[in-house]
Amino acid sequence: MTIQWFPGHMAKAKNQVSEQLKYVDIVFELVDGRLPLSSRNPMLDQILQQKPRLVLINKADLSDSIQTKKWEEYFKKQGFSALAINAQENKGVNKIVASAKEALQEKIARDKRRGIRPRPIRAMVIGIPNVGKSTLLNRLAGKKVAQTGNKPGVTKGQQWIRFGRDLELLDTPGILWPKFEDQEIGLKLALSGAIKDQLLALDDIALFGIDFFAHYYPEALQNRYHLTEEEASLSTADLLMKITEKQGFREDYQRGSERIINDIRQGKLGRFTLDRYEEMGETHDKT
């Protein structure tokens, strides 16, 4: 499967990031805690190069806390600063400035030696669609300064936003890569809501979600849909049929799939992490 999805505004955003990079001290890379690697844009390392980076692992309230801690350590091993946050509930957001200052301590010390007067840290917020950039901006500001939404592509322009005396942020539109050649990454992004539902068949997304929970969080799947031990051992396709039936949708597998996907996204099956550190962390280490 190859998903072609690179809207014009995203191509423009890529160029804008490259152009604006010289104006910022640090980049805040926002990722989804449920898929910390799959929600990263593989073009970023090339675009950002050696620019200091703080990886903000957002939606930590929805992700598996044990996995989140492992991913936080993973990013630190890659030479980045990292911080788990929940922008929706304003948790961890107050630590961002301190983390940024720590990441920039060499520059701050160098400026002090040169007699350069302190100024707010200038940062760029970047991430793929639907990772929570607008929510984060609003939390930092303590008021609504950016449009939010649960659909990809809400942020379409660029804006500088001042936060107190210590921080100025440049918001950027979400950037997604030109195509997905890895079917599993595409399914993970679809299940989390990072890409539009129309790009993939709902039953494919639901089947992926069922298979994942059956393997990693079987009790959550059983409890949510009141499955017996025998039912829980059914094949993934049969489980979709059984859950659809239990939801009262008879043989409407489209509605059954939609319900399962929404339940997963809304955390009704509990906290989860699609990118498993044990399976993916070591293979993505920098060389």
Buried (B, 14 or more C-beta within 10 A) or exposed (E): EEBEBBBEBBEBBBEBBEEBBEEBBBBBBBBBBBBBBBBBBEBBEEBBEEBBBBBBBBBBBBBBEEBBBBBBEBBEEBEBBBBBBBBBEBBBBEBBBEBBBEBBEEBBEEBEEEEEEEEBBBBBBBBBBBBBBBBBBBBBBEEEBBEBEEEBBBBEEBEEBEBEEBBBBBBBBBBBBEEBEEBEBBBBBBBBBBBBBEBBEBBBBBBBBBBBBBEBBEEBBBEBBEBEEEBBEBEBEEBBBBBBBEBEBEEBBBBBBBBBBEBBBEBEBBBBBBBBBEEBBEEEEEE
